[in-house]
Amino acid sequence: MSSEAAPSSGGSGGKLLARGRFLGLLAGGGALGWAGTRLFTGAVGGWRYNTVETPVPAFDRGAYRLVIDGLVEQAQTFTYEELRALLAVRQVSDFHCVEGWGVSDVRWDGVRLQTLMALVRPLPEAGFVTFHSLGGICRDSLTIEQARLPDVLVAYDMDGAPLEPDHGLPLRLVMPRMYGCKGPKWLTRVEFRDRRDIGYWEERGWRIEAWLKT
């Protein structure tokens, strides 16, 4: 998973917050967790990203599978081609990073999380959803109510082209009402659970709820 932001010049955005201020705004006591975390930063196609997944998780188009399981009536496994054959939607939404950057009007193509949920039919006791990365390091979670919001998208294209590896190839979660840290990348598993799975960043003091301020 990564937190992403727009660059300091050109396009949308503002002045990058100092790292210390960023940590304080995001998590209060999260700086202690950050001290034990390796940070890798790079510029990718007009975006910047911070990630602990290194190298970037490898994607093998033929071997890749998205598993949707846990507390569901019918677990499902999809190849990349099968995912792209499902009912697709296009969504234009802004991206907001906790570091203070924003990217306006990002065009995403993918499958509604609601569509996938309808296929597996979560059980009544499934109150939470955990998203797992191909790299096996990062994960994050939403409540079932948050996951059912109509603009939550499992995206495979960004701005008219398949996701670049640094942007989450093959899949990333798009949650427009929350900061970008709640949009895990390189998705390989969606797991329905009866209790919240505390994610990578939350284990290090980050806030579990990351709603955008209005």
Secondary structure by P-SEA (a helix, b strand, c coil): cbbbbbccccccccccccaaaaaaaccccaaaaaaabbbbbbbccccccccccccccccccccbbbbbbccccbbbbbcaaaaaacbbbbbbbbbbbcccccccccccccccaaaaaaaacccccccbbbbbccccccccccccccccccccccccccccccccccccccbbbbbcccccccccccccbbbbcccccccccccccccccccccc
